[in-house]
């Protein structure tokens, strides 16, 4: 990913637009026929769309504010100054924990399985709640391993 003058300071805001807002619009377009058929309630779809936007936007805006508060905006939180870097890692860790709790304990896997299957019927066979839980856990574990590797690599040798 190149550090263009526009992308560097505004990368986190672009994430709000593309996966956040565009993702909610995608679900709205794909699932409105299911609302018309009565298989999804309008209120349930609106709550899902709002939750989608907020779950992506809030951490991205927080990371954007942290990036902009340092001496030089960067896409890499490990390049940020000490307070911003550790706050950013805390934001990411909180997001991962909340995602795992929602998927494993809060019914998120079943909800994602249902809505993703309706939005993309050809993937219905692999989008079971169990599969959503497994993939989510693997992705979070990969993220944790990556962060731990970066923290270990940036720590001074003893």
N, C-alpha and C positions, 0 to 999 in steps of 0.2 A: 504494500500500500504506500503510495507516494505521499509525501508531506507537501501538498500544495498550500499556498497561502490561505485559500478559503477553507480547505478541508481541515487543516490542523486545528484552528480554534473552534470550528463549528461541527466537528465530527459527531459529537454526542447529540447535538440538536438534529443532525440528519438522521440519526437512529430513531428519534422521536417521530420524524415524518415518515420514514420508510416502513420499518417493521411495526411501529406503533400505529400511526393513523392509517397508513395504507393497508396494514393487516386487518384493522377493524373494518375498513371499507370493503376489503375482500370478503370477510365473513358476512357482512351485511348483504352484499350482492349475491353470494352463493347460497345463503340461508333464507333469504326472504321468500323464496318459493315454498319452503317448509313452514314458514309462518302462515302463509296463505292457505296451506293444506291443513293447518292445525296441529302439526306435529311438534312445533315449537311455539311457546307463548311469546308475544311481542315483548313483554317485560323481561322475560328471561334472556332473550337475545340482546336487548338493550343493556342489561346488567353485564352480560358477557363482553359486549363490545366496549363498554366503559371500563370494565376491569382490565381488559386487554390493553387499552390505551394507557391507563394509569400504571399498570404493572411495568410497562416499558418506559413510559415518560418520566415518572418520578425518579427512578435511579439514574436515567440518562441526564436529566436536568441537574441532578445533584453532582454527577461526574463532570458535566460541563462547567458548573460553577467552581468546582474544585480545580479543574484544569485552568480556568481563566484567572483564578486567584493566585496562581503561582507566578514566578518571574517570567517564564517562557511557556506558552501553551504547547502541549505535546499530546500525541495519541497514546503514549505509553505511560500509564500511571507509575511505573517503576522509575521513570525519569523525573517525576515530580519531586518537589521538596518534601522534607520529612512529614510535616503535619498532613499535607494534602494526600501524599502517597498512602499513609496508614489509614486515613479516613476513607479514602477510595476503596482500599481493600476491605475495610469494615462494611461499607455499603454493599460491595459485591458478596461478601460472606452472608450478610443479612438476607440479601435477595435469594441466594442459594438455599439457605435454611427455610425461608418462607415458601419457596417453590417446592421443596421436598415435603414440607408439612402439608401444603395444599394438595399435592399429587398423591401422597400416601395416606393422609388422614382426613383431608377436607373434601373429598369427592372430586378433586380436580382431574384425576385420571379418567374417571367415567365421563365427566363433562367434556373434556378434550376429545376423548374417543368418540363420543356421540357427534359432536359438532364437526370434527375433522372428517369423520366418515360421511356425514351428510354433505359437507363441502366438496369432498373428493371421493366419490363412491368407489372408484377403482382401487383405492387403498384400504377399503373397509376391512378386508381380511387380516391386515397387519396392524390395524389401529385399535386393538383391544385395550382395555384399561391396564391389563398386566404389561402389555408391550409399552405403553406410555410410561408406566412406572419404571420399567427396566431401562428404557432409553434415557429418561430424565435422570435417573440415578447414575448411569454411565457418563452422561455429559457433565453432570456436576462433579463426579469423581475425577474426570479428566481435567476439569477446570481447577480443582483443588490441587491435583498433582502438578499442574503447570505453575500455579502460584507458588507452591512449596519449592519447586525447582528454581524458580526465579529468586525467591527469598534466599534460598541456600546459596545460589550462585553470586548474589550481591553481598552476602555477609563476608566480613573479613576472615581470612584464614587464621586459625589459632595455632 
